[in-house]
Amino acid sequence: MVDAIYFDFSKAFDSVSHQKLIHKLKGYGLTGTLLAIIDNFLFNRQQRVVLPEGYSTYAQILFKR
């Protein structure tokens, strides 16, 4: 059995300052692994295209810290 939860954070997070968002989350007491996951999602994003015949190289998605 596999359970999965999918959140589409891109629209919510891409419309605000990421640095301010992380600061506010810390202010609300969010720490540890969850804060690290959100931070990595916002600032270390990469994407690539995967097809049955192969895949592209990774491209860095740039956001300012």
mmCIF file of the N, C-alpha and C atoms, coordinates in Angstrom:
data_MODEL
# 
_entry.id   MODEL 
# 
loop_
_atom_site.group_PDB 
_atom_site.id 
_atom_site.type_symbol 
_atom_site.label_atom_id 
_atom_site.label_alt_id 
_atom_site.label_comp_id 
_atom_site.label_asym_id 
_atom_site.label_entity_id 
_atom_site.label_seq_id 
_atom_site.pdbx_PDB_ins_code 
_atom_site.Cartn_x 
_atom_site.Cartn_y 
_atom_site.Cartn_z 
_atom_site.occupancy 
_atom_site.B_iso_or_equiv 
_atom_site.pdbx_formal_charge 
_atom_site.auth_seq_id 
_atom_site.auth_comp_id 
_atom_site.auth_asym_id 
_atom_site.auth_atom_id 
_atom_site.pdbx_PDB_model_num 
ATOM 1   N N  . MET A 1 1  ? 0.840  -1.173 0.000   1.00 0.00 ? 1  MET A N  1 
ATOM 2   C CA . MET A 1 1  ? 0.000  0.000  0.000   1.00 0.00 ? 1  MET A CA 1 
ATOM 3   C C  . MET A 1 1  ? 0.888  1.240  0.000   1.00 0.00 ? 1  MET A C  1 
ATOM 4   N N  . VAL A 1 2  ? 0.543  2.190  -0.834  1.00 0.00 ? 2  VAL A N  1 
ATOM 5   C CA . VAL A 1 2  ? 1.304  3.435  -0.924  1.00 0.00 ? 2  VAL A CA 1 
ATOM 6   C C  . VAL A 1 2  ? 0.335  4.598  -0.769  1.00 0.00 ? 2  VAL A C  1 
ATOM 7   N N  . ASP A 1 3  ? 0.659  5.491  0.127   1.00 0.00 ? 3  ASP A N  1 
ATOM 8   C CA . ASP A 1 3  ? -0.117 6.716  0.311   1.00 0.00 ? 3  ASP A CA 1 
ATOM 9   C C  . ASP A 1 3  ? 0.734  7.869  -0.176  1.00 0.00 ? 3  ASP A C  1 
ATOM 10  N N  . ALA A 1 4  ? 0.111  8.809  -0.845  1.00 0.00 ? 4  ALA A N  1 
ATOM 11  C CA . ALA A 1 4  ? 0.840  9.979  -1.336  1.00 0.00 ? 4  ALA A CA 1 
ATOM 12  C C  . ALA A 1 4  ? -0.026 11.216 -1.155  1.00 0.00 ? 4  ALA A C  1 
ATOM 13  N N  . ILE A 1 5  ? 0.627  12.301 -0.849  1.00 0.00 ? 5  ILE A N  1 
ATOM 14  C CA . ILE A 1 5  ? -0.043 13.597 -0.759  1.00 0.00 ? 5  ILE A CA 1 
ATOM 15  C C  . ILE A 1 5  ? 0.683  14.527 -1.712  1.00 0.00 ? 5  ILE A C  1 
ATOM 16  N N  . TYR A 1 6  ? -0.051 15.195 -2.559  1.00 0.00 ? 6  TYR A N  1 
ATOM 17  C CA . TYR A 1 6  ? 0.530  16.107 -3.538  1.00 0.00 ? 6  TYR A CA 1 
ATOM 18  C C  . TYR A 1 6  ? -0.007 17.508 -3.275  1.00 0.00 ? 6  TYR A C  1 
ATOM 19  N N  . PHE A 1 7  ? 0.891  18.433 -3.116  1.00 0.00 ? 7  PHE A N  1 
ATOM 20  C CA . PHE A 1 7  ? 0.529  19.833 -2.949  1.00 0.00 ? 7  PHE A CA 1 
ATOM 21  C C  . PHE A 1 7  ? 1.113  20.623 -4.111  1.00 0.00 ? 7  PHE A C  1 
ATOM 22  N N  . ASP A 1 8  ? 0.317  21.489 -4.703  1.00 0.00 ? 8  ASP A N  1 
ATOM 23  C CA . ASP A 1 8  ? 0.818  22.371 -5.750  1.00 0.00 ? 8  ASP A CA 1 
ATOM 24  C C  . ASP A 1 8  ? 1.121  23.719 -5.110  1.00 0.00 ? 8  ASP A C  1 
ATOM 25  N N  . PHE A 1 9  ? 2.351  23.844 -4.601  1.00 0.00 ? 9  PHE A N  1 
ATOM 26  C CA . PHE A 1 9  ? 2.755  25.065 -3.925  1.00 0.00 ? 9  PHE A CA 1 
ATOM 27  C C  . PHE A 1 9  ? 3.166  26.165 -4.894  1.00 0.00 ? 9  PHE A C  1 
ATOM 28  N N  . SER A 1 10 ? 3.385  25.832 -6.145  1.00 0.00 ? 10 SER A N  1 
ATOM 29  C CA . SER A 1 10 ? 4.013  26.785 -7.055  1.00 0.00 ? 10 SER A CA 1 
ATOM 30  C C  . SER A 1 10 ? 3.236  28.085 -7.175  1.00 0.00 ? 10 SER A C  1 
ATOM 31  N N  . LYS A 1 11 ? 1.935  28.045 -7.343  1.00 0.00 ? 11 LYS A N  1 
ATOM 32  C CA . LYS A 1 11 ? 1.182  29.288 -7.500  1.00 0.00 ? 11 LYS A CA 1 
ATOM 33  C C  . LYS A 1 11 ? 1.200  30.118 -6.231  1.00 0.00 ? 11 LYS A C  1 
ATOM 34  N N  . ALA A 1 12 ? 1.083  29.483 -5.104  1.00 0.00 ? 12 ALA A N  1 
ATOM 35  C CA . ALA A 1 12 ? 1.081  30.223 -3.845  1.00 0.00 ? 12 ALA A CA 1 
ATOM 36  C C  . ALA A 1 12 ? 2.457  30.795 -3.527  1.00 0.00 ? 12 ALA A C  1 
ATOM 37  N N  . PHE A 1 13 ? 3.506  30.003 -3.689  1.00 0.00 ? 13 PHE A N  1 
ATOM 38  C CA . PHE A 1 13 ? 4.833  30.433 -3.291  1.00 0.00 ? 13 PHE A CA 1 
ATOM 39  C C  . PHE A 1 13 ? 5.513  31.304 -4.330  1.00 0.00 ? 13 PHE A C  1 
ATOM 40  N N  . ASP A 1 14 ? 5.177  31.166 -5.587  1.00 0.00 ? 14 ASP A N  1 
ATOM 41  C CA . ASP A 1 14 ? 5.853  31.946 -6.614  1.00 0.00 ? 14 ASP A CA 1 
ATOM 42  C C  . ASP A 1 14 ? 5.325  33.367 -6.710  1.00 0.00 ? 14 ASP A C  1 
ATOM 43  N N  . SER A 1 15 ? 4.260  33.678 -5.983  1.00 0.00 ? 15 SER A N  1 
ATOM 44  C CA . SER A 1 15 ? 3.699  35.025 -6.048  1.00 0.00 ? 15 SER A CA 1 
ATOM 45  C C  . SER A 1 15 ? 4.111  35.899 -4.856  1.00 0.00 ? 15 SER A C  1 
ATOM 46  N N  . VAL A 1 16 ? 4.915  35.364 -3.947  1.00 0.00 ? 16 VAL A N  1 
ATOM 47  C CA . VAL A 1 16 ? 5.374  36.129 -2.784  1.00 0.00 ? 16 VAL A CA 1 
ATOM 48  C C  . VAL A 1 16 ? 6.894  36.084 -2.715  1.00 0.00 ? 16 VAL A C  1 
ATOM 49  N N  . SER A 1 17 ? 7.458  36.989 -1.935  1.00 0.00 ? 17 SER A N  1 
ATOM 50  C CA . SER A 1 17 ? 8.902  36.980 -1.709  1.00 0.00 ? 17 SER A CA 1 
ATOM 51  C C  . SER A 1 17 ? 9.265  35.740 -0.908  1.00 0.00 ? 17 SER A C  1 
ATOM 52  N N  . HIS A 1 18 ? 10.131 34.912 -1.456  1.00 0.00 ? 18 HIS A N  1 
ATOM 53  C CA . HIS A 1 18 ? 10.499 33.670 -0.779  1.00 0.00 ? 18 HIS A CA 1 
ATOM 54  C C  . HIS A 1 18 ? 11.247 33.929 0.520   1.00 0.00 ? 18 HIS A C  1 
ATOM 55  N N  . GLN A 1 19 ? 12.102 34.926 0.518   1.00 0.00 ? 19 GLN A N  1 
ATOM 56  C CA . GLN A 1 19 ? 12.855 35.261 1.725   1.00 0.00 ? 19 GLN A CA 1 
ATOM 57  C C  . GLN A 1 19 ? 11.905 35.693 2.843   1.00 0.00 ? 19 GLN A C  1 
ATOM 58  N N  . LYS A 1 20 ? 10.914 36.514 2.506   1.00 0.00 ? 20 LYS A N  1 
ATOM 59  C CA . LYS A 1 20 ? 9.947  36.957 3.506   1.00 0.00 ? 20 LYS A CA 1 
ATOM 60  C C  . LYS A 1 20 ? 9.077  35.794 3.978   1.00 0.00 ? 20 LYS A C  1 
ATOM 61  N N  . LEU A 1 21 ? 8.730  34.905 3.065   1.00 0.00 ? 21 LEU A N  1 
ATOM 62  C CA . LEU A 1 21 ? 7.921  33.747 3.439   1.00 0.00 ? 21 LEU A CA 1 
ATOM 63  C C  . LEU A 1 21 ? 8.652  32.866 4.446   1.00 0.00 ? 21 LEU A C  1 
ATOM 64  N N  . ILE A 1 22 ? 9.913  32.564 4.194   1.00 0.00 ? 22 ILE A N  1 
ATOM 65  C CA . ILE A 1 22 ? 10.700 31.749 5.123   1.00 0.00 ? 22 ILE A CA 1 
ATOM 66  C C  . ILE A 1 22 ? 10.810 32.450 6.473   1.00 0.00 ? 22 ILE A C  1 
ATOM 67  N N  . HIS A 1 23 ? 11.031 33.760 6.452   1.00 0.00 ? 23 HIS A N  1 
ATOM 68  C CA . HIS A 1 23 ? 11.116 34.526 7.695   1.00 0.00 ? 23 HIS A CA 1 
ATOM 69  C C  . HIS A 1 23 ? 9.807  34.440 8.482   1.00 0.00 ? 23 HIS A C  1 
ATOM 70  N N  . LYS A 1 24 ? 8.668  34.571 7.785   1.00 0.00 ? 24 LYS A N  1 
ATOM 71  C CA . LYS A 1 24 ? 7.370  34.481 8.463   1.00 0.00 ? 24 LYS A CA 1 
ATOM 72  C C  . LYS A 1 24 ? 7.124  33.088 9.011   1.00 0.00 ? 24 LYS A C  1 
ATOM 73  N N  . LEU A 1 25 ? 7.476  32.061 8.243   1.00 0.00 ? 25 LEU A N  1 
ATOM 74  C CA . LEU A 1 25 ? 7.283  30.691 8.722   1.00 0.00 ? 25 LEU A CA 1 
ATOM 75  C C  . LEU A 1 25 ? 8.096  30.435 9.983   1.00 0.00 ? 25 LEU A C  1 
ATOM 76  N N  . LYS A 1 26 ? 9.323  30.951 10.006  1.00 0.00 ? 26 LYS A N  1 
ATOM 77  C CA . LYS A 1 26 ? 10.142 30.835 11.218  1.00 0.00 ? 26 LYS A CA 1 
ATOM 78  C C  . LYS A 1 26 ? 9.480  31.573 12.374  1.00 0.00 ? 26 LYS A C  1 
ATOM 79  N N  . GLY A 1 27 ? 8.905  32.749 12.084  1.00 0.00 ? 27 GLY A N  1 
ATOM 80  C CA . GLY A 1 27 ? 8.218  33.525 13.109  1.00 0.00 ? 27 GLY A CA 1 
ATOM 81  C C  . GLY A 1 27 ? 7.011  32.804 13.689  1.00 0.00 ? 27 GLY A C  1 
ATOM 82  N N  . TYR A 1 28 ? 6.369  31.986 12.878  1.00 0.00 ? 28 TYR A N  1 
ATOM 83  C CA . TYR A 1 28 ? 5.227  31.193 13.351  1.00 0.00 ? 28 TYR A CA 1 
ATOM 84  C C  . TYR A 1 28 ? 5.674  29.932 14.096  1.00 0.00 ? 28 TYR A C  1 
ATOM 85  N N  . GLY A 1 29 ? 6.984  29.745 14.206  1.00 0.00 ? 29 GLY A N  1 
ATOM 86  C CA . GLY A 1 29 ? 7.501  28.612 14.960  1.00 0.00 ? 29 GLY A CA 1 
ATOM 87  C C  . GLY A 1 29 ? 7.811  27.386 14.126  1.00 0.00 ? 29 GLY A C  1 
ATOM 88  N N  . LEU A 1 30 ? 7.738  27.496 12.822  1.00 0.00 ? 30 LEU A N  1 
ATOM 89  C CA . LEU A 1 30 ? 8.054  26.361 11.953  1.00 0.00 ? 30 LEU A CA 1 
ATOM 90  C C  . LEU A 1 30 ? 9.568  26.192 11.897  1.00 0.00 ? 30 LEU A C  1 
ATOM 91  N N  . THR A 1 31 ? 10.046 25.011 12.221  1.00 0.00 ? 31 THR A N  1 
ATOM 92  C CA . THR A 1 31 ? 11.482 24.744 12.236  1.00 0.00 ? 31 THR A CA 1 
ATOM 93  C C  . THR A 1 31 ? 11.733 23.332 11.737  1.00 0.00 ? 31 THR A C  1 
ATOM 94  N N  . GLY A 1 32 ? 12.975 22.966 11.732  1.00 0.00 ? 32 GLY A N  1 
ATOM 95  C CA . GLY A 1 32 ? 13.357 21.587 11.459  1.00 0.00 ? 32 GLY A CA 1 
ATOM 96  C C  . GLY A 1 32 ? 13.171 21.142 10.025  1.00 0.00 ? 32 GLY A C  1 
ATOM 97  N N  . THR A 1 33 ? 12.829 19.874 9.885   1.00 0.00 ? 33 THR A N  1 
ATOM 98  C CA . THR A 1 33 ? 12.775 19.232 8.579   1.00 0.00 ? 33 THR A CA 1 
ATOM 99  C C  . THR A 1 33 ? 11.749 19.874 7.655   1.00 0.00 ? 33 THR A C  1 
ATOM 100 N N  . LEU A 1 34 ? 10.562 20.196 8.160   1.00 0.00 ? 34 LEU A N  1 
ATOM 101 C CA . LEU A 1 34 ? 9.534  20.778 7.300   1.00 0.00 ? 34 LEU A CA 1 
ATOM 102 C C  . LEU A 1 34 ? 9.979  22.117 6.734   1.00 0.00 ? 34 LEU A C  1 
ATOM 103 N N  . LEU A 1 35 ? 10.576 22.961 7.570   1.00 0.00 ? 35 LEU A N  1 
ATOM 104 C CA . LEU A 1 35 ? 11.075 24.244 7.072   1.00 0.00 ? 35 LEU A CA 1 
ATOM 105 C C  . LEU A 1 35 ? 12.185 24.027 6.047   1.00 0.00 ? 35 LEU A C  1 
ATOM 106 N N  . ALA A 1 36 ? 13.038 23.055 6.276   1.00 0.00 ? 36 ALA A N  1 
ATOM 107 C CA . ALA A 1 36 ? 14.120 22.753 5.329   1.00 0.00 ? 36 ALA A CA 1 
ATOM 108 C C  . ALA A 1 36 ? 13.553 22.271 3.998   1.00 0.00 ? 36 ALA A C  1 
ATOM 109 N N  . ILE A 1 37 ? 12.502 21.469 4.033   1.00 0.00 ? 37 ILE A N  1 
ATOM 110 C CA . ILE A 1 37 ? 11.880 20.984 2.791   1.00 0.00 ? 37 ILE A CA 1 
ATOM 111 C C  . ILE A 1 37 ? 11.301 22.155 2.005   1.00 0.00 ? 37 ILE A C  1 
ATOM 112 N N  . ILE A 1 38 ? 10.602 23.044 2.671   1.00 0.00 ? 38 ILE A N  1 
ATOM 113 C CA . ILE A 1 38 ? 10.030 24.211 1.986   1.00 0.00 ? 38 ILE A CA 1 
ATOM 114 C C  . ILE A 1 38 ? 11.133 25.101 1.447   1.00 0.00 ? 38 ILE A C  1 
ATOM 115 N N  . ASP A 1 39 ? 12.177 25.324 2.232   1.00 0.00 ? 39 ASP A N  1 
ATOM 116 C CA . ASP A 1 39 ? 13.309 26.143 1.794   1.00 0.00 ? 39 ASP A CA 1 
ATOM 117 C C  . ASP A 1 39 ? 13.977 25.539 0.554   1.00 0.00 ? 39 ASP A C  1 
ATOM 118 N N  . ASN A 1 40 ? 14.220 24.243 0.576   1.00 0.00 ? 40 ASN A N  1 
ATOM 119 C CA . ASN A 1 40 ? 14.833 23.583 -0.579  1.00 0.00 ? 40 ASN A CA 1 
ATOM 120 C C  . ASN A 1 40 ? 13.915 23.610 -1.793  1.00 0.00 ? 40 ASN A C  1 
ATOM 121 N N  . PHE A 1 41 ? 12.621 23.487 -1.574  1.00 0.00 ? 41 PHE A N  1 
ATOM 122 C CA . PHE A 1 41 ? 11.672 23.559 -2.687  1.00 0.00 ? 41 PHE A CA 1 
ATOM 123 C C  . PHE A 1 41 ? 11.732 24.917 -3.362  1.00 0.00 ? 41 PHE A C  1 
ATOM 124 N N  . LEU A 1 42 ? 11.838 25.964 -2.568  1.00 0.00 ? 42 LEU A N  1 
ATOM 125 C CA . LEU A 1 42 ? 11.834 27.315 -3.118  1.00 0.00 ? 42 LEU A CA 1 
ATOM 126 C C  . LEU A 1 42 ? 13.149 27.707 -3.769  1.00 0.00 ? 42 LEU A C  1 
ATOM 127 N N  . PHE A 1 43 ? 14.279 27.255 -3.214  1.00 0.00 ? 43 PHE A N  1 
ATOM 128 C CA . PHE A 1 43 ? 15.562 27.812 -3.626  1.00 0.00 ? 43 PHE A CA 1 
ATOM 129 C C  . PHE A 1 43 ? 16.473 26.856 -4.376  1.00 0.00 ? 43 PHE A C  1 
ATOM 130 N N  . ASN A 1 44 ? 16.192 25.599 -4.420  1.00 0.00 ? 44 ASN A N  1 
ATOM 131 C CA . ASN A 1 44 ? 17.072 24.655 -5.106  1.00 0.00 ? 44 ASN A CA 1 
ATOM 132 C C  . ASN A 1 44 ? 16.302 23.852 -6.138  1.00 0.00 ? 44 ASN A C  1 
ATOM 133 N N  . ARG A 1 45 ? 15.483 24.519 -6.910  1.00 0.00 ? 45 ARG A N  1 
ATOM 134 C CA . ARG A 1 45 ? 14.622 23.807 -7.847  1.00 0.00 ? 45 ARG A CA 1 
ATOM 135 C C  . ARG A 1 45 ? 15.334 23.567 -9.169  1.00 0.00 ? 45 ARG A C  1 
ATOM 136 N N  . GLN A 1 46 ? 15.133 22.378 -9.689  1.00 0.00 ? 46 GLN A N  1 
ATOM 137 C CA . GLN A 1 46 ? 15.631 22.010 -11.011 1.00 0.00 ? 46 GLN A CA 1 
ATOM 138 C C  . GLN A 1 46 ? 14.505 21.303 -11.744 1.00 0.00 ? 46 GLN A C  1 
ATOM 139 N N  . GLN A 1 47 ? 14.576 21.344 -13.061 1.00 0.00 ? 47 GLN A N  1 
ATOM 140 C CA . GLN A 1 47 ? 13.588 20.613 -13.832 1.00 0.00 ? 47 GLN A CA 1 
ATOM 141 C C  . GLN A 1 47 ? 14.248 20.003 -15.053 1.00 0.00 ? 47 GLN A C  1 
ATOM 142 N N  . ARG A 1 48 ? 13.629 18.954 -15.581 1.00 0.00 ? 48 ARG A N  1 
ATOM 143 C CA . ARG A 1 48 ? 14.064 18.359 -16.826 1.00 0.00 ? 48 ARG A CA 1 
ATOM 144 C C  . ARG A 1 48 ? 12.875 17.676 -17.466 1.00 0.00 ? 48 ARG A C  1 
ATOM 145 N N  . VAL A 1 49 ? 12.988 17.400 -18.737 1.00 0.00 ? 49 VAL A N  1 
ATOM 146 C CA . VAL A 1 49 ? 11.937 16.719 -19.487 1.00 0.00 ? 49 VAL A CA 1 
ATOM 147 C C  . VAL A 1 49 ? 12.318 15.255 -19.607 1.00 0.00 ? 49 VAL A C  1 
ATOM 148 N N  . VAL A 1 50 ? 11.367 14.375 -19.297 1.00 0.00 ? 50 VAL A N  1 
ATOM 149 C CA . VAL A 1 50 ? 11.601 12.934 -19.391 1.00 0.00 ? 50 VAL A CA 1 
ATOM 150 C C  . VAL A 1 50 ? 10.594 12.355 -20.377 1.00 0.00 ? 50 VAL A C  1 
ATOM 151 N N  . LEU A 1 51 ? 11.110 11.686 -21.384 1.00 0.00 ? 51 LEU A N  1 
ATOM 152 C CA . LEU A 1 51 ? 10.300 11.029 -22.402 1.00 0.00 ? 51 LEU A CA 1 
ATOM 153 C C  . LEU A 1 51 ? 10.726 9.569  -22.514 1.00 0.00 ? 51 LEU A C  1 
ATOM 154 N N  . PRO A 1 52 ? 9.913  8.726  -23.120 1.00 0.00 ? 52 PRO A N  1 
ATOM 155 C CA . PRO A 1 52 ? 10.302 7.323  -23.267 1.00 0.00 ? 52 PRO A CA 1 
ATOM 156 C C  . PRO A 1 52 ? 11.630 7.147  -24.013 1.00 0.00 ? 52 PRO A C  1 
ATOM 157 N N  . GLU A 1 53 ? 11.946 8.074  -24.906 1.00 0.00 ? 53 GLU A N  1 
ATOM 158 C CA . GLU A 1 53 ? 13.175 7.952  -25.701 1.00 0.00 ? 53 GLU A CA 1 
ATOM 159 C C  . GLU A 1 53 ? 14.404 8.501  -24.992 1.00 0.00 ? 53 GLU A C  1 
ATOM 160 N N  . GLY A 1 54 ? 14.229 9.197  -23.903 1.00 0.00 ? 54 GLY A N  1 
ATOM 161 C CA . GLY A 1 54 ? 15.372 9.777  -23.207 1.00 0.00 ? 54 GLY A CA 1 
ATOM 162 C C  . GLY A 1 54 ? 14.940 10.951 -22.354 1.00 0.00 ? 54 GLY A C  1 
ATOM 163 N N  . TYR A 1 55 ? 15.902 11.754 -21.971 1.00 0.00 ? 55 TYR A N  1 
ATOM 164 C CA . TYR A 1 55 ? 15.609 12.877 -21.094 1.00 0.00 ? 55 TYR A CA 1 
ATOM 165 C C  . TYR A 1 55 ? 16.601 14.004 -21.342 1.00 0.00 ? 55 TYR A C  1 
ATOM 166 N N  . SER A 1 56 ? 16.185 15.205 -20.970 1.00 0.00 ? 56 SER A N  1 
ATOM 167 C CA . SER A 1 56 ? 17.054 16.374 -21.128 1.00 0.00 ? 56 SER A CA 1 
ATOM 168 C C  . SER A 1 56 ? 17.950 16.511 -19.908 1.00 0.00 ? 56 SER A C  1 
ATOM 169 N N  . THR A 1 57 ? 18.897 17.433 -19.983 1.00 0.00 ? 57 THR A N  1 
ATOM 170 C CA . THR A 1 57 ? 19.717 17.738 -18.818 1.00 0.00 ? 57 THR A CA 1 
ATOM 171 C C  . THR A 1 57 ? 18.895 18.613 -17.869 1.00 0.00 ? 57 THR A C  1 
ATOM 172 N N  . TYR A 1 58 ? 19.309 18.665 -16.623 1.00 0.00 ? 58 TYR A N  1 
ATOM 173 C CA . TYR A 1 58 ? 18.613 19.487 -15.645 1.00 0.00 ? 58 TYR A CA 1 
ATOM 174 C C  . TYR A 1 58 ? 18.859 20.963 -15.913 1.00 0.00 ? 58 TYR A C  1 
ATOM 175 N N  . ALA A 1 59 ? 17.836 21.768 -15.702 1.00 0.00 ? 59 ALA A N  1 
ATOM 176 C CA . ALA A 1 59 ? 17.945 23.225 -15.790 1.00 0.00 ? 59 ALA A CA 1 
ATOM 177 C C  . ALA A 1 59 ? 17.600 23.800 -14.432 1.00 0.00 ? 59 ALA A C  1 
ATOM 178 N N  . GLN A 1 60 ? 18.403 24.711 -13.943 1.00 0.00 ? 60 GLN A N  1 
ATOM 179 C CA . GLN A 1 60 ? 18.178 25.340 -12.645 1.00 0.00 ? 60 GLN A CA 1 
ATOM 180 C C  . GLN A 1 60 ? 17.065 26.368 -12.772 1.00 0.00 ? 60 GLN A C  1 
ATOM 181 N N  . ILE A 1 61 ? 16.130 26.338 -11.852 1.00 0.00 ? 61 ILE A N  1 
ATOM 182 C CA . ILE A 1 61 ? 15.085 27.342 -11.788 1.00 0.00 ? 61 ILE A CA 1 
ATOM 183 C C  . ILE A 1 61 ? 15.560 28.390 -10.791 1.00 0.00 ? 61 ILE A C  1 
ATOM 184 N N  . LEU A 1 62 ? 15.775 29.601 -11.280 1.00 0.00 ? 62 LEU A N  1 
ATOM 185 C CA . LEU A 1 62 ? 16.413 30.632 -10.462 1.00 0.00 ? 62 LEU A CA 1 
ATOM 186 C C  . LEU A 1 62 ? 15.399 31.487 -9.730  1.00 0.00 ? 62 LEU A C  1 
ATOM 187 N N  . PHE A 1 63 ? 15.571 31.601 -8.444  1.00 0.00 ? 63 PHE A N  1 
ATOM 188 C CA . PHE A 1 63 ? 14.807 32.510 -7.607  1.00 0.00 ? 63 PHE A CA 1 
ATOM 189 C C  . PHE A 1 63 ? 15.799 33.219 -6.685  1.00 0.00 ? 63 PHE A C  1 
ATOM 190 N N  . LYS A 1 64 ? 15.525 34.471 -6.401  1.00 0.00 ? 64 LYS A N  1 
ATOM 191 C CA . LYS A 1 64 ? 16.415 35.231 -5.529  1.00 0.00 ? 64 LYS A CA 1 
ATOM 192 C C  . LYS A 1 64 ? 16.157 34.877 -4.076  1.00 0.00 ? 64 LYS A C  1 
ATOM 193 N N  . ARG A 1 65 ? 17.231 34.776 -3.318  1.00 0.00 ? 65 ARG A N  1 
ATOM 194 C CA . ARG A 1 65 ? 17.111 34.584 -1.872  1.00 0.00 ? 65 ARG A CA 1 
ATOM 195 C C  . ARG A 1 65 ? 17.053 35.900 -1.191  1.00 0.00 ? 65 ARG A C  1 
# 
